[in-house]
Amino acid sequence: MKKFTTTIFAFLMVVMSSLNAQKVQDGINFLYEERNESAKAVFEKLLAVNPNNIEATYWLGQSFIAMSNVPAARQLYEKALTASANAPLLIVGMGHVELLENKTSEARQRFEAALTMTRGRKGDDPDILNAVGRANVDAKAGDLAYAISKLEAATQRDSKNPDIFLNLGNAYRKARPGENGGLAYTNYKKALEVDPDFAIAYYRIAKLFETQQNWELYVENLNHTVTKDPGFGPAYYDLYYYYLLKVDPSTGKIDFAKADEYAKKFIANTDPDVQNDYLRAQTLWAQKNYNEAINIAKGIISKAGDKTYPRTYKLLAYCFVDNGDTLQAKNYIDQYFAKESPEKVIPMDYLLKANIYSGSGASPEVVAKTFVEAVNVDTVLQSKLDLLKKAAALFKGKKQYIQEAQMEQMIVDLKPNPSLFDMFNVGLSYYLAGKYDTSRKLYLKIEEKYPDEVYGYEMAWNNSRIIDSTKKDSICVPDAIKLFEFSQKDTAKYKKQYMSSAGFLATYYANDAKDAEKALDYINKMLVMDPTNANLNDAKVQLENSLKKQPANQKSSNGSNTTSSQSAAKGNHE
């Protein structure tokens, strides 16, 4: 009878343990779904039944961390460690908190202590390895190489836990964004091999394809996510954005009804929150119903107060700037930047800020600085270049050519092989800004790099005509001669440059250098191109008469030109 009772007791313990594990897993699933309040409630109920439940305590702390309430997580783990000082999982939890507090040395000591305590003949405990890896992936101060090594070790110890492969995929993805996508994908797929219904692995794969802008596979994996877990709110959230931003090529319109369908599904499968109204406000903004969107967004702030997500302030900034009220827009974009954590600010946020500041009277220097900040936070070269092109166009439209030149120069500096057009734009911006010396130096570089193109020669001379307007012979005449010589390569193609440079040189030699012979030489060269030009023929006659009147010993010397030769060359160049 005693043996039978013991057997029944053991069986009941196994059943109770299984039920308890399932309940813990329910809370973990809520964390996967980003339903942090629901997860917190599950773990709190478990601890109400058994205050010494170490696993539930650890995961409750993870819930606090997910809710960005690190002090609450610290308080929980500290209290729990007072009662269970040798609980490795709680030690790892405290190490996680210390990483979030940038106490990296203390955290590492915690992790190593927990691993040492659970190390057996076959190696480290896979659950502790997994928790250590998760902590280092989650925290900004975490050591990703250390995380990868521990998670790889965990897969060797337990190849049946999909959460380990999930965390390892996350570690690879975070270690080298854009480079380790293949390794991340491999581990997410391994998680699905272990558990084909592991919805979050599909979601992580979808996010990989999002960064690659492979929208077909992105949507396919989001749909797999909600098929495996119809309560997976983040996937509905992403599908909402996909359809909110997607223009149907057949109609040229956005399917707002489809977007709204997914917004409703997200709201139905996430923790109740007044801030979910944000999606309604955003859809109204996209439909250009700015006033309605503003009313809803202000209502969120009124109800949520200091807990309002920064995105609401950004949405209000968009609404007001699109509604033509840049002063109100500036108020809200400033609040957004003050409240949002720097790592969550994206390049387009800076673009919005720059446009608002530009429209509200901020100095061009301040606006340019904002664009530079946007480029610095962007990680994709083409995105940086697109942003700078928009910035250059903005400054050009406002005739703020110094700042336009700054943006154009950044394009040249970023491109591995900047084109002639890229370099030309920088010089042109400086030319329009009145920075002629800077502009000329840039065009002289173009002459060197592109000796078979006219642009460097022509613009260098255009600048030197202004710089050397009085003396003319120091840089202007040499630049004109170079342009004239270049234009002789194809006088039909470069007729304009040929005639304008020759006309300038004819005038210079007639009026400034007092050399009628050289002036006549350029007039004759122009007549080859335009033999019936009455003005040129008159100038030729006047210069020839002037030379006839000169003594023979002065005809070939500089400074022999007369008043009649001076007037003859005037007005004969473009």
Buried (B, 14 or more C-beta within 10 A) or exposed (E): EEEEEEEEEEEEEEEEEEEBEEBBEBBBBBBBBBBBBBBBBBBEEBBEEEEEBBBBBBBBBBBBBBBEBBEBBBBBBEEBBEEBEEBBBBBBBBBBBBBBBEBBEBBBBBBEBBBEBBEEEEBBBBBBBBBBBBBBBBBEEBBBEBBBBBBBBBBEBBEEBBBBBBBBBBBBBBBEEEEBBEBBBBBBBBBBEBBEEBBBBBBBBBBBBBBEEBEEBBBBBBBBBBEBBEBBBBBBBBBBBBBBEBEEEEEEEBBBEBBBBBBBBBBEBBBEBBBBBBBBBBBBBBBEBBEBBBEBBBBBBEEBEEEBBBBBBBBBBBBBBEBEBBEBBBBBBBBBBEBBEEEEBBBEBBBBBBBBBBBBEBEBEEBBBBBBBBBEBBEEEEBBBBBBBBBBEBBBEBEBBBBBBBBBBBBBEBBEEBEEEBBBBBBBBBBBBEBBEBBBBBBBBBBEEBEEBBBBBBBBBBBBBBBBEEEBEEBBBBBBBBBBEBBEEEBEEBEEBBBBBBBBBBBBBBBBBBBBBBBBBBBBBBBEBEEEBEBBBEBBEBBBBBBEEBEEEBBEEEEBBBEBBBBBBEEBBE
